[in-house]
C-alpha cells in the first residue's frame, strides 16, 4: 500500500495534523508496519516500515526495508532505505542500501552500503504530485540498480 495525498484521502483526518505513532524504548515489534503519517521508533522493529515520515531515535533500531518521503535516522538501520529526503544523524549506524533524492550525512554518522541518488520528476508541481509516484519512481530506480548489480 502506498500513500495518498491529504487532498485525496478524505475522511475526518484529512483536515488535521495527526500525532506521530511512537514505538517506545523497550517496545519490540516483529512484522511490517504501515502508517500514512509519521512514525518515531525508539524501540526495535524487525520487519518492513512504510510511512510518510520516519524517525529512528538514538536508541531505536529497524531491521528490514524502510520506505518514506522523509527519513531521519539517528539510531540503527540494517536492510534497505528508499526515501525522497534522507538525514543520517551523528549517532546513526546504517548498514543498508539507500535510494534517495536528497541525502545529508552528519559528521559522526556511520554508513555502510550502496547509495543511489535519483532525480525528482520535474514535470509535475510539488503541490499536486502524490507521494506514491515519488516512491514508485525511487522503487523503480532501486530495482534497476538491483538488476544491473545481479548481471555483474
C-alpha positions in Angstrom: 0.0 0.0 0.0 1.3 3.4 -0.9 0.4 6.8 0.4 -2.4 9.1 -0.7 -2.1 12.8 -0.5 -4.3 14.5 2.1 -6.5 16.1 -0.6 -7.3 12.6 -2.0 -7.6 10.6 1.3 -10.9 12.2 2.5 -12.3 11.4 5.9 -12.1 13.2 9.2 -8.3 13.0 9.5 -7.6 14.8 6.2 -8.1 18.3 7.6 -6.0 18.0 10.7 -2.4 17.0 11.6 -2.1 13.6 13.1 0.2 12.9 16.0 3.1 10.6 15.2 2.9 6.9 16.1 5.6 6.0 18.6 7.4 2.7 19.2 8.8 3.5 22.6 12.1 2.4 24.1 11.7 -1.2 25.2 8.9 -1.9 22.7 9.8 -4.7 20.2 7.8 -5.4 17.1 8.2 -8.3 14.7 6.3 -7.7 11.5 5.5 -5.0 9.0 4.3 -1.5 10.0 2.4 0.8 7.6 1.4 4.3 8.5 0.0 7.2 6.4 1.5 9.7 8.8 4.7 9.9 10.9 6.3 7.0 12.9 9.0 7.5 15.5 11.0 4.4 16.5 12.8 4.3 19.8 12.3 0.6 20.3 13.2 -2.3 17.9 11.4 -3.2 14.7 12.2 -6.4 12.8 10.2 -6.0 9.6 9.4 -3.5 6.9 8.3 0.0 7.7 6.4 2.3 5.4 5.3 5.8 6.4 5.2 9.4 5.2 7.9 10.4 7.7 10.1 8.0 9.7 12.4 9.0 12.6 14.6 6.4 14.2 15.7 7.7 17.6 19.2 7.2 19.1 18.1 4.1 20.9 15.9 2.8 18.1 16.6 0.1 15.6 15.0 -1.2 12.4 16.0 -4.3 10.6 14.2 -4.5 7.2 13.1 -2.3 4.4 12.1 1.3 5.2 10.1 3.4 2.7 9.2 7.0 3.3 9.0 10.5 1.9 11.3 11.7 4.7 13.6 9.5 6.8 15.6 10.8 9.8 17.9 8.2 11.1 19.6 8.7 14.5 19.7 5.0 15.6 20.4 1.7 13.8 19.1 0.7 10.5 20.0 -2.5 8.6 18.4 -3.6 5.3 17.2 -1.1 2.7 16.1 2.5 2.7 14.0 4.2 -0.1 13.1 7.8 0.6 12.8 11.2 -1.0 14.7 13.0 1.7 17.2 11.2 4.0 19.1 12.6 7.0 21.7 10.3 8.7 22.2 11.9 12.1 25.5 12.0 14.0 24.6 9.0 16.1 23.2 6.8 13.3 24.6 3.4 12.3 23.3 2.4 8.9 24.1 -0.8 7.2 21.8 -0.6 4.2 21.4 0.2 0.5 19.8 3.7 0.1 17.9 5.1 -2.8 17.1 8.8 -2.4 16.6 12.2 -4.0 18.3 14.3 -1.2 20.6 13.0 1.5 22.6 14.6 4.3 25.1 12.7 6.3 26.2 14.4 9.5 29.7 14.1 11.0 29.9 11.0 13.2 27.3 9.0 11.2 28.3 5.5 10.2 27.0 4.4 6.8 27.9 1.1 5.1 26.3 0.1 1.9 25.4 1.4 -1.5 23.6 4.6 -2.3 21.9 5.8 -5.4 20.6 9.3 -6.0 17.7 9.7 -8.3 16.1 12.9 -9.7 12.6 14.1 -8.8 10.2 14.1 -11.6 10.1 17.8 -12.5 7.1 17.6 -14.9 4.5 18.0 -12.1 4.5 20.6 -9.4 5.3 19.6 -5.8 1.9 20.7 -4.7 0.0 18.3 -7.0 2.4 15.4 -7.0 1.4 12.4 -4.9 4.0 10.7 -2.7 3.1 7.4 -4.3 4.5 8.5 -7.6 7.7 9.7 -6.0 8.2 6.5 -4.1 7.3 4.4 -7.2 10.0 6.3 -9.1 12.5 5.6 -6.4 11.4 1.9 -6.2 11.8 1.5 -10.0 15.3 3.1 -9.8 16.2 0.7 -7.0 15.0 -2.3 -8.9 17.1 -1.2 -11.9 20.2 -1.0 -9.7 19.5 -4.5 -8.4 19.1 -5.9 -11.9 22.3 -4.2 -13.0 24.2 -5.5 -9.9 22.9 -9.0 -10.5 24.3 -9.0 -14.0 27.9 -8.3 -12.8 
